[in-house]
Amino acid sequence: MTSEDFFNRIQSHHLQKRPFVIYRKPNKQELYALLQKSDSLFFTSEFTEQGFVFSPFDDKEKTILMPLESSESISTPVVNLELVGSNSAKDIVDEQAKNYHINLVNNGVEAIKNKQFKKVVLSRKETVNLSEANPLAIFKKLLNKYPSAFVYCWYHPKVGLWLGATPETLVKIEGNRFSIMALAGTQVYKDTLDVVWKDKEIQEQKFVTDFIVDSLKPSAESIKISDTTTVKAGSLLHLKTMISAQLKQNSNLKEVILAIHPTPAVCGLPKQAAKAFILNNENYKREFYTGFLGELNLEHTTSPRAGSRNIENRAYTFKKKSTQLYVNLRCMQLKALEAMVYVGGGITISSDAEKEWEETVSKSLVIKSVL
């Protein structure tokens, strides 16, 4: 299917107010889409179905499923995309929002000093007025700007329209092998990856890694932890550690998701105390921001490695079921001529409220650059 036909199909589906998701995986050159045939709302709780999932931050709420069996699957190579339409987004500092966030961070630090939790992730929502709202034009800009992110546009007439370019994997699983990314700490990229990280960011990263490893122990074995590296996401840098493991014989994907979501990278530690503070103190509902999304149990065709000794084997391909879920960061929700942009940061005992505000501004500029 040509790129033009692909986007025409998505456009037509959207005009008919039927659910769809369009996405590109990190560093890949293929666009995928699921076009749901009806406007029914499907959910999953067991994570055994095939399709695409979209899950909110609050793990007590339902995960939405776009089922493969009720959808048409289409794909096209990523080519040089024609960027149409231009939005003029006005960037004005909202003093009231700034004061609220600084006060929120100070309350978070105070709660940490009072031993309520060790870390909490506090966020805010910014509303940007648009001259026009063309989701596919914004999606194409995200594709061009963030080649190493998971870029998506998700729509359901009964839920809403979301777009994002997230740098963070929640979990990838093939067979009984899986990997999880621990991503934390932020600073602005200044033409080098060779940077110094402060104790606050290093501690924040360690909290996330330790939590994931401890949470996985009941359902996983052969746990391996990589070295921590600095990675670039757009115009920001983060600290990343990869954790790989094998599912124990009687364990499943649902157990892994329940154990790690929401991670300390988007919630805090201990999880329940930090989550309660977020729900009681952030002055808005996160909805799907800091939730997760991605392919669930989809089959992919793979070929044997080129170095295979048996030349005949190279002619064969085989199918593997895999799940690839991503944390919904660097995202926005479109409503009429408004874009709701979501940003946040990790708060520890050494956090400075003014700097935390500035970090959310840096993150908001990253996503607003496509508006």
N, C-alpha and C positions, 0 to 999 in steps of 0.2 A: 504494500500500500504506500502511495506517495505521501509525503509530508502534508501536501495541500489537501488531499482527500481525507487524511487522518484528522486534521483540524476542522475540516468541514463537517465531518461526522460528529465530532465533539460539540461543535457550535449548534448543529441541528438538534442534538440530544438535549442540550441545555435549554434551547428555545421551547422544546416540548416539556420542559420541567420534569425530566427523568434523571435519576441518580447516575453519576459517573465518577470515576477517578482516573486521572492521567498522571503519570510519574516517570522519572528517570532516576536510576540508581547512581550512586557516587562513581565518578570517573568512567561511566559507560556511554555508549553511543547509540542507545536504543530507547525509544519512547514506548511505553505500554499504556493501555487503557482498558478498563472494564466499563462496559455500558450496560447498566441494569435495565431489564426489559419492562419492569413495572415500577411504580413509585412506592411499593411496599417497604416497610421498615423492618429489617431483619437484625437479630442480635445473636451473639454467641456468648456462652459462659464456660464451655468446655474446651474451646480452641482446637476442635478435632475436624472442623469443616474446611473446605477449600474456598479461598476468595481473598478479599482485602478487608482488613479490620481498621476501625477508627475508634480509639478508646479515650475517654476523658481522664483528667488528672485524678479526680476522686474515684478511687478503686471500688467504692460502694455503688457506683453508677454503672449502667450497662454499656457493654462494648458493641458498637454497631458493626455489622458484617454486610459486605457486598458479596453475595454468594456467587461463586463461579458458575454453578449450575443454573442460576437465574439471570446470567449476564452474557453479553458477547465480549470476547477478548480480541483486541486489535493491537497492532504494533507498527512502528515505522522507524527507520534510522533517523538519528538526529542529524539534520543538515543545517547549513547557515540559515537561520530563521529570520524571516522578514519581520522587523519590529515595527508594529503600527501603533498609532495612537500615542498621545503623550499626556500625562497627568501633571498638573501643577499642584504639588503638595506644599502647603505653607507650614513652615517649621517655626513655631512660636513657643517659647518656654512658658508653660503654665505654672505660675508661682504657687497657686493653690495645690496643684498636683505635686510640685517639688517639696513643699512644706509637709504635705501628708506623707510622702515617701520617706523623707528624712526622719520624721517622727516615728514612722513604722519601724525603720531600721534601728533607731535608738531603743525602742521598746523590745525589739528582738534581741539586741545585745544585752539589755537589762535582764531579760528572761534567761539568757545563757548564763549570766553571772549568778542568777538565782537557781542555777542547776536544773531548769526545766527541760533543757535539751542542750546538745553540744553544737549543733548547727541548724540553721533554718534558711530556706530559700524564699526570699520575698520579692514579689513582682508587682507590676502595675500595667494598666492598659492605656494606650494613647489613641485618640480618635483623630484621623487625618481626613480632611474634606477633599474630595476629588472632583475634577471638572468632568470626568467620565470614568465609568467603572467597567473596563473590559478585562475580565479575568484571564482570558487566553493571552492577551497582550502582556499582562503582568507576568503570567507563567513563562512566556518566552523570554522575558527579560531576566527572570530568575535563572532559567536554564543557561543563558549566556554568561551571567555574572558569577554563578556558583557551580563550576564544573565538578567540584569534589564533594558536593552536598547531595542529599536525597531531596529532590525537588518535586513538588506535587501540587495538584489542584484537585480538590475533593468537593463534590456537591451532592446534596440530597434536599429536595424541595421541602421536606418536613423537618430538616435540621439546620441547613444553611450552607454557605460556601466558604471554604478555607483554602489558603495557599501557604506554602512555606518552602524553605531551603534549609533543612536541618543538618548540622554536622555530626549528630550523635546517634550511634546505633544503640538500641536497647538490647536486642539479642538476635543472633543468626544461628539457625540450627539446621543441620543436614543429617538425617539418620539419627544417631544418638550422640553425635558430636556437636558442640555448640560453642559460641564465643560471645562475650559481652564486653562492651566498651565502658570504661570509667573515664568520664571527661569532666574536668573541673578547672577553676581558675581562669581568669581572663585578663589580657592586656592588649593594647592596640598594637597592630603590626607596623613596624617601622623599618622595612626593607631587610630584615634579618630574622632568622629563627634562633640565633645564638643570643639568648636573652637571660637575664637574671630574674628568678622568681622569688617573691617575698615569702616569708614563713607562713603568712596567712593562706596564700594560694597552695603551697606545698601541703599544709595541714588539711586544707579543704579536699585536695585530691586524695590524700591518704584515707580520710573519712569515707569517701565514696568507694575506694578500692576495698578497704577492710570490710565495709558493710556488705558488698556484693559477695565477697569470698565467704564470709560467715553465713550469709543467707543461703548460699548454694550448698553448703555442706550436707544437709539432710537429703538432697535429691541428686547430688553430683559426686563424681570421683575423678581421679587424675587431674586435679585442678592445677593449672599452670598460670603464672602471672608474668607478664612481660616487663621489661624496663619501662620507666615513664619517659615519654618524649614530648617535645613541644610540636604542636601541629597548628597549621594556619587554616582558618575558616573565614573566607571573605577578607575583611580588613582587621580581623581579630586573631589573637593567639590563645591557645588553651593547652593544658596539660592532659595527656592521654595515656592510659594504661589499658592493655588488652588482657582479658581473663578468658582462658579456654578450659573446657572441661568435657567430661563424658557423663551422659545421664546414667544413673543407676538403673538396674534392670526393671524395677517396677515404678519408675518415675516417669513424668510426662511434662510436656510444654506448659500446661496450666500451672503446675507446681512451681516451675521456674518463674513464670510471670507474676504469680501471686507473691512469691518470695521477694522479688526485687523491685516491683513497681508500686508506688513511685520511688525512685532511687534518691539517695541523699543529694545527688546533683541537681534535682528539681524540687525536692521536698525538705529533707533535713534528717537529723539523727538525734535520738531515736525517732523512727518513722512516725509512729502514732501521735506522739507529743508535738512534733514539729507540724504535722498535718493539721492537728486541732488548732494550733496557733494561727496557721495560714487561713483556715476556713473562718476563724473568728475575728481576724484582724485585717486581712486584705479587704478593701472596700468594694470588691467586685467579685464575680464568679469567673474562675479561669476557664471553665468549660473544657475544650479539647487542648488548650495550651498546656504544655508539659505532660500531656497524655502520651499515647503512642499510636503508631499507624504502620501499615505495611502488608506485605504478602503473607498469607497464611496457608501453609501446606500446598503450595503450588509446585507443579512439576516443571523442571527445566531439563533441557537436553544438553548433555555434556559429552565431549569426545575424550578418548584416552590421551594422555600426555604425548607430545611429539617425540619424546625420548623413549617411547615404548619399544622394547626389543622385538616384539612380535609385530612385524609390519602389517600383517593381515588385520590385527586388532584395530589399527588406526582407521580402517574403513567403517568401523561400527561406532554408533553413538548409543548412549544409554540414558534413561530418564531417572532423575533424582527428585524426591520431594524436598522442598526447602521452605523454611519460614525466615523472613527477614523483616524485623520490626525496628522502627526508628522512633526516637523521642521527639515529640512535636515542639521543637524550638524554632526560633527565627521565623515565626509564622504570623499570619494576619487573617482576619475574618472580614469578608466584604458584605456590607448591608447597604443597598441602594447606592448613594454616592459618598459612602463613608468606608474607610478602612480602619478596622480596629487592630492595632499593632500591640503585641504582647512582649514584654521584656522583664527580666529579673536578674537576681544575683545571689550568690551564697553569702550568708552572714555567719561569722564566727565571733569569738570573744574579742578579737583584735580589729574588728571592722570599724571603718570610719564612715559615718553616715553620708557626709558630703561626697566622698569618693565613690560610695556605692550608688548614689544618685547619678554621678558622672558616668559610671559604668553602664547604667541602664540607658543613658542618653547615647553613648557610643553604640550600644546594641540596637537601639531604635533607628539610628542613622543608617546602619547596615541594611536593615530591611526596608526602610523608607526610601533608600536610594533607587528602588525600582518603581516608585510611584511618580 
